[in-house]
Amino acid sequence: MKIRKAKQKDIEQLTKYGNILLKQHSKIDPYFTPIENADKIYRKFLESSLNSENKLLLVAEKNEKLLGYAVAEIQTRSPIFKISKNGYINDVFVLEEFRKLGIATKFLLELKKWFKAKDIIYIELSVLANNEIGKKTWEKFGFDAYEIKERVEIKKFNI
């Protein structure tokens, strides 16, 4: 199994994997239910990562089969902050039958190298508040919550 930068030929399969990930998130919280043509939008996002200086799209491959992918980017923060940019891990996905084999760890090692080469001090990601497995997984790699986002459905907004 090897980790490598994604190529154009990978995009169709990675878009399918992205759809699986989107569906997983919408099962956890319907607020994240994708629109009908989300796959087209996600495909463009993945394609924009192929030749970008500020994005990295990786795949795990074994015997020409894609086992998963990871995508990350450099984000610019508000100019009011001393730390002007951060790393952001958008997605890490591994096919269910290949999980717990260290693939995600290998993705994260490569992302960490890339972020360090870009002089990134902090790496961020988002985890749904009620995704207990996701939270435990990311904590294992040293991530901890630093900000809490809140939302309210308008009809429940008590004001």
N, C-alpha and C positions, 0 to 999 in steps of 0.2 A: 504494500500500500504506500502510495506517495502523495504528498501534498504539493500542489503546483498552482501557479497563477492560472486563472480561468482563461479560456479562449472563446472566440465567437462560436465555435462548433458546440460548446457546452451550454450555451444560453437557453436553448429550448428545454433541455432536461432540468436546468436549474430553475427555470420559470415554473415548471411542474412541482419541483420541491418547494419553491416559495409558496405556491398555492396550498400545499399540504400544511405548511407552517401557518399561513393565514387562517386556514380552517381550524387548526389547533387552538389558535388564539381566540377565535370567535366562539369556540365551544366553552372556553374558560370565561369569556365575557362577551356577550352579544354586542356590546358597544363597538367591538372591533370586527364586526361582520363586514366582509369586503363587498364592494360593488360588483356588478355583473362583469365588467371588463377589467377587473383588477389585474388579471394576468398580463394584459397588454401594457399597463402602466408599470407593473413590476418588472417586466421584461426590459423596458426602456431604462429603468433604474439600474438593472444588472448590466446592460450594455454600456451605460455611461461609466461604469466602474472599470471597464476593460483597459482603457488607455488614459485613465485619469492619474494625475500626480497626487491627488488628495483622496483617492479611494483605492481599496485593495479587495479584489475578489479572488478567493482561493477555492480550490476543489480538492477533495480526497478521491483518489482513483486507484482501483485495483483491477487488473486484467481488462482495462478499457471501460470499466463500469464506474460511474460516478456514485460514490457512497454518501456524499454530502457536500456542503459548501459553507463558507464563512465570508461575510462582507463587512468591511469597516471603512471609516472615513475620518478625515481630519475636519473638525468643525471650528469655525471662527466664533469666538465669544464676543459679547458686547465690548466695545472699546473702553467702557468704564472699569473693566477688570484688568489687574496687573497680568494675570495669566490669560493670554489672548487667544489661545487655541487649546483644544483638547482632542483626544482620540475618542471615537465613538464606534462601538461594535453594534452594527445594525442587526445582523442575524448570524446565528450559528445553527446549522441543521445537519443532522446525521440520520440516515434511514434507520428506522426502528431496529431492523435485524442486525445492524452494525454498531449499535450503541453499546457503551460500556467496554469498548475495545481501545480507548485512548485516542480516538480520532479528534474529538473536541479539544483535548489537551494539545494535540499536535497543531491544530488550527491556532489555538491561543498562543502557543510558543512562536509561531510565525508572525502573528499579528503583533505580539509584544516586540519582536525584533524590528518590524516595520515602524511601529510607533516610536521606538527608541531612536531609530535612524532619522526620524522626523522631529526629534527633540521634544517629544510629547512627555509631559509630566504626569497628567491624569488621563485615565481611560474611563469612559462612562458607557453605560448601557441601560436599557429599560427592561423591567420585569413587571408583569401584571401583579398587582397586590395580592390576589388570591391564587397565584401560581406557586404553591408551596414547593413543588419539585424544582422549579426554576430558581426560586430564591435560594434554596439549599445548595443547588449546583453552583451558582455564582459565588455564594459565600465561601465555598470550598476553594475557590481561586483567589480569594482575598477581597472580593467586592463587598461593600456594605452600603446601606442606604444613607444618603446625605440630604435628600430632599423628599418631601411628600407632596404629591399632587392630589388635589381633591376635585370632585365633580358632583354635580347635583342635577337631577332631571328637573326641568323647569317647573313641572306641576308639583314637585316636592320641595321647591325652594321656599322656605319659610321666612318670608319677609313681609 
